[in-house]
């Protein structure tokens, strides 16, 4: 059965484009046959005649049909649509993998083999359900990012090509001109800026979006030396240590977007950095779909009405989230942060110079922790063994944080490791993968919030209760944690080996 998320009802699309409703930005695109251009529903240009309008579920499908992106509303700024993750499982996994750069390093046959199907079948599924073949989706993603870099930064065209995933300037120029009917250099708006100047990019989202609440969650867990979070933004240093970069994310006044400032990093990993940040700040969530699932629920409905823009806080690095989840087992958020800070100070790689006060080290790598004497910084024997075991499992490839993993398979691989229970695995899926249906059901605060008269609901009863919240159970977790009188715990009630 084809259960790929369809376009919104045409009447809704029509109303959204006429009213320029930002809640639908990125959920569909409007193509105009008289101009050959496709736009976001929020485009400020005069609305075209209905007879000339055609709707597409994504930018790749519009470009595959021969339309070029609008230079005024700039489709490259539209948020992604994570609703696709809940359609056909193969297509959803493939889209996640493509978004995370799978086709940068692999061929289409290799991607198909990774998904357990043939190349021809993968092409057919994409054409039928996405509206464009996988390579077109991959190319459109890179070209739209290149268009943003050309418009918003002063990077040379050669570096824009590299930053957007093209290894050949000639191929980039040809692909860009074909898609946009204009050469890259003709789109250039900014003069050259001095070497070393920060790059500034917009990261769009669909409203409502509660940036302050997300920052508050991250602030209580921020690791001194690695990241800094205050009421206005998030800063972080990232490696390699011999050529580190650092970034700062804040609100973009007057727009449904965050402002990213990147310092001291080469152009090559830019698309990967932006992809990580979009997951960390949950910028591609569809609040309307979540509201449809929770709005009439007796428990979650009032919580949603109170905080409609609550999002799922992610993490920069999967291994870092895993270690911090283990450190937080059966202790408070503050205690877990203290232990993690000790690990950073003892085994985190120091930077040659601190780009900002308080940003001076990288989080320890698996190699640094696999044989470390973790008890010397206050870990129990069991916790130390678990951290070292996870580091070894990551190095061995027994577990990973690659995109496109089904939730059940991810959890099963992790709970097979000593010291890792379902709470920890689901917490990692929430934070490291941005998995919207992860659900650490054994969490005491969740069970207490879902119970009545202060009596915690049983784990099995909570799992049954949460069936109605699928596939958005992780958002239910955030609402219940936030609604609790206590701060969300870093600890898990599970017993670990």
N, C-alpha and C positions, 0 to 999 in steps of 0.2 A: 504494500500500500504506500502511495506517495504522501508522506506526512511532512514534506518540506514546508516551512512557513510561507504562506502565500502573501501577495500584496494585501495591504489593507483594502477593505471594501472600496470600490471606485468612488462611491459617494463620499466616503471619508477622505480619500485622497483629494477629491475635488474641493471639499470644504477646507482641508488643511492647506492646500496651495493658495486658495483665494484669501484665506486669513493669515497666511504665512506663519502657521503654527509650529513653533520650534520643537514641540514635543514629538513631531514626526520627522524631524531632520535626520536623514540617513536611513530612515525606514522605507523610503521609496524615493525615486527620482522622476522628474517631469521632463520628458523629451518633447521638443516642438518641431513638427515636421516642416514648417515653413522656414525655419532658420537652421535646422540640422544641429541644434544645440540641446544639451540636457542640463537641467538645473536642480538645485535643492528646492524643497518646498518653501524655504524661507527666502527665496530669491527676491531682491527688491525691485527687479525690473517689472514693467507693466505686465499684468497677467495676459497670456495669449488666449486666443479663442479656443473654446473647448474642442472644437472640431479638429484643431491642429495638435492636440495634446495626446501623448501616449505615456503610460506609466511603466516604470521598470523597478524591480525589487532591489537592484544594486547597480553600481556604476559600471561594472564589467559588462553586464547585459546591455546597458545602453550603448556602450562603446562598440560591443560586438554587432549591434544593429546599425552602426554607422554614424552615431551621434558623437559630437565632441563636447568637452566640458566647458561650461560657461565661465567667462573671464570675470564676471561681475560677482556672482554668488560663490564661485570657487568650490566645486564639489569635493576637492581635496580636504576641505576643512570640516566636512560632515563627519559626525561620529560614526563608528561602526555599528553593526546590528548583531548583537550576540544572540538574538532570537534564532538565528540560523543554527546555533549549536544544539537546538532541541528538535531538529527535523530528522531527516534520514541519517542514521548513525554514521554510515560511511561518508556521506557528503559533509556532515558536521565535523567529523574527525579530519577530513581532508582540508576543509576550510581553516580549521585551527592550525594545522601543520603549515599550510601556505602562509597564513598570517605570521607565523613564527619563522618564516624563511626556509622552509623545507626545500623548495625548488631553487633556492640559491645554490645549494650544494648537491642536490640530487636531481636525477632525470625524472621525467614523468613515469616511465616504467618502474623505476625504483620506488617512487611514491606509491604507485598502485600496488606493488608487491608488499610494501610496508602496511598497506591497508587490507591485504589479503584478497585482492581482486585483480582482474586483468586490466591492462591499459585501456582497451577499447570500452570495457564496461564502465570504467571511471569517467572516460570522456562522455559516454552516453548519459550517465547519471547527472553530470554537471550541466550538459546542454538542456536536458529535460527539466531539471529542478533549480538550477541557478540561472540559466539563460545564457551561459557562456562556458567554453571549455576551460579546464584548469589553467592552462598556460595563459589564456586571456585574463583570467582573474589575477594571476600572479603579475602579469605585465601591467595591468591597470593599476594595481596597488603600487607598484614601483614608480610608474609615471605620475600618478597623482601626488606621491610624496616628492618627486623631483619638481613638480610644478609648485608645490609649496615652498621648497627650498629656493627656487629661482625667484619667487615673488617676495619672500620674507627675509632672505639672507643675502649676503654679498659673496657667498662661496663661488669660486670660479666654476664654470660649466663642467670642467673635467672632474672636479671634486663632487659636484652634484650628481654626476653620473655614477661615480663610485659609491656615494652615500646612499643612493637609491637602488643599489644592487646590480648595476650594469658594469661589466668588466671591459667593455669596449666603447670608446667615445663615439665611434662611427655608428655602432648599433643603437646607442642611446639617441643620437641625433636623428636617425632615421625613424625609430619608433616614436619619438616625441613628436616629430613633424607629422607623421601619419595620424596620430591620435588627436593632435591639437590644431592641425593645419597652420602651424606656425613653428618657426625654428626656436630652439631654447634661448638663444641669445636675444631674440626679438622680444621675449617675455621679461627680460631682465629689467627690474625696476630700481634696484639699489646700486649706488656706486660702490666701488671697492672700499672696504674698511681696513684699518691697520691689522696686521697679523696678531693673533692672540685675542682679538676682541671676542666678546661673547656672542654666540648664536642665540637668537630669540625666535621661538616658534609658538604658534597657537595650538592648543590641544582641545578640540571641541567636545562637547557633551550635550545630551538632551536634558532639559530641565524637567522636574526639579532636581537639584543637585546640592547636597549639604556638604560643602567643602569644609566648613568649620568643624562639623562633627567628625569627619574622616581625619582631619588633622589632630583632633583631640584624642582619637584612638591611637594614632601613630605616636603622638607626643609622649604618652605614658609608657611607651615601649622603646623610645628612641635610644640608640646606643651611643654614648659619648665616644668621640674619636672617629666614628663611622658616619653618623648622620646627626642632623640638628633639626628639630621641629619646634616651631613656635606658633602663635595664634595666626600668623600671616602666611606661613609657607613651610616647605620641606626642602632641606638641603642634604646632599649626600656626595661622598667621594666614591669613585669606582676606578678599577684598575685597568691595565697592569700597573704595578708599583713604579716601574721605571718611566712610565708615561701616563700618569693618572689624569683623570678628568674629574670635574665636579659639576653638579647641577643644582638648580634651585627652581622649585615649582611654587607658583602663587596664583591667586585669582587674577583674571583679566577683567578689569573694571568695565562694566557696561556690555559685556558679551557673555554668551554661554560657552565659555572657554577658560582653560587655565593657561598661564604664561610659563613657558619653559625657557630658562636661560642655561645654556651649556657653555662650559669653559674648559679650555685646555684639552680638547679631545679631537682626534683626527676625524675626517668626514666618513671614513669607511664604515664604522659601526652605527651611524646615526639612526638608520631605520630600526635597527635592533634596540637601541636605547629608547626610542619613542614607543615601540611596541611594548617594552617592559613597563614603561610609565603609564601607558594606557591601561594595562592590567593592574598595576599598583593602585591607581586612582579610580579604577572601575569606570572608565569613561564611555564604554560602549554598551552599558546596561540600558535596557528599555524600561523605564519606570512605569509606563502604561501597562505593559504585560504583567509586571509585578503587582500593580494596583488591581488589575483584573482578577488575579489569583487571591489576593488578600482582602480586598475591599469589603466583602460581605462575610468575612470570617469573624466570629464573635470575639476571638482573642486578639487577632492581628489587625482587624479593621480599625479599631480606635488608635492603635499604635501607629499604623500607617498614616492616619489622618493627622497625627501629631507631628510626625517626621517623614513626610512623603519623599524627601530627597536623600534618605539614608542609603549609603552604598556599602559595598563589600571591600574592606581594605585589603590590598594585596601585599606582596613583598617583593623586594628587588631581586633576591636570589633564593632559589629553592633550598640549597643546602643550608644557608643561613636560617631560613624559616624552620627547617627540620631540627637543627641544633637548638634553637630557641624554644621550640615546642617541647623538646625533651627536657631542657633545663626547667621548664615551667610545670612539669608534672608534679602535682601535689604541693605546690608552693604558690605564693601570691605573685601577682604581676611584678611588684617591686623587687621581690627576692629573685625572680627569674632574670630581671634586668641586671641586678647586681652581679649574678653569676656570669651572665653573658658579657658584661663589661670587663670582668676579670679575664675571661678568655681572650677578648680583643686586645687587652693591654699586654697579655703574656705571649700570645701566639699570632696576633694580627700583624700583617707585614707593615712596618712603618714606611711612610712616604718620605722622599728626600726633603720635601718642604711642605708645610701645611698650606693649602690654598686659602683656607679660612681658619680662624681660631676655632679649635674644637673638631676640625676635620683633618685627621693626621694618620689614620691607619685603615687598612682594608680588613674586612672580616676574615678570620682564619679559613684557609682552604682545607679540603679533606686531607690533603697530604700533610698539612701542619698538625692535624689533630689525631691522625690514625694511630700514632705511637706516643701521644703526649701524656704526661703525668697529670691527668685532669683532677685527681684528688688533691693536688697541691693548691688548687684554687677554691677548694671547698665543695666539690662534687662528691656525692656518696659513691661507694664502689659500684653499685648497680647503675647509677646514672652515668658514671664515667665509662663503664663497659658498653652501655648503649650508644653513647656518642661515638666511641671508637668503632663500634660495630657498624654504625650507620656510615661513618666515613669510609670504612673498608668496602661496604656494599656499594656505595656510590662510585668508588674507584674501580670496583670490579664490574660495574654495569648491571648489577642485580636490581637496582632501583634507580630511578631517575625522575626528572621533572619535565620531561618532554611534553609538548602540547599534544592534544588529540587522544590522550589516554582515557578510556572509559573509567568512570569513577570506581566501579566495583573492582576492576582489574588493578587500578592504582592502590586501592585499600588492601586488596589481597596480597600484593607483593610486599607492602610495607609491614603488615601485621605478621608476616612470616619471619620478620627479624626479631631477635630477642629484645624485650623491653619496649616494643612498639605495640600498642593496642589500637582499637578502632577510634577512640577519641583522638589520639595523636594523629593517626592517618587522615581522619576527616578534617582535623584542624589544618594540617598541611595542605590538603586539597583545597580548602577554602582560601588560604593565604598565598600559597605558592603557585597554584594552578588557576586561581580565580574560579574554581568550580562552583557554579551557582546552586547546585543541589547537594553539596556536602552537608552533612548533618551529624555533629558529635552528640548523639542522643543521650549518652551517659552523663553528660555535663549536669552537675547538680543545680547550677543557676537556671539552666533551661528547664529542668524538671520542676523546679520550684516555681518559676514564672508561669509554667503551663498548668500547674496544679490549682487547687482551690483551698482557701482558708490557710494558706501557708504550708499545706501538705504537698511535698513533691510528688509529681506524677511518676509512676514507674517507667523505666527505660522502654520496655515493650509497649506500654500504653502510649508513651510519647511518640514512638515511631509510628504507631497506628494513627495517632492524631495528626501527625505531620504528613500523612499521605495526601491530604487535601492541599498541601502547600507546594507540592512538586510541580515543576522542576526548579522551584526557587527557595528551597529550604534553607540555604545559607543566608538568605536575606531575612528569613524568619528568625534565625539565630541572632543576627545583628539587632533586630527590633526587640527581641526578648532580653538580650543582654543589656541593651541600652535602657530598657524600661525597668530593669531590676534596680532595687535600691542600692545594691552593691555593684562595684565595677566588674566588668566581665573578667572572669578568672583566667589566668594562664594555666591553671592546674587542671588535671584530669582525675576523676575518681577511680580510674582503672588501676589495678595493681600491676606493676611491671616486674618482669623477670630480671 
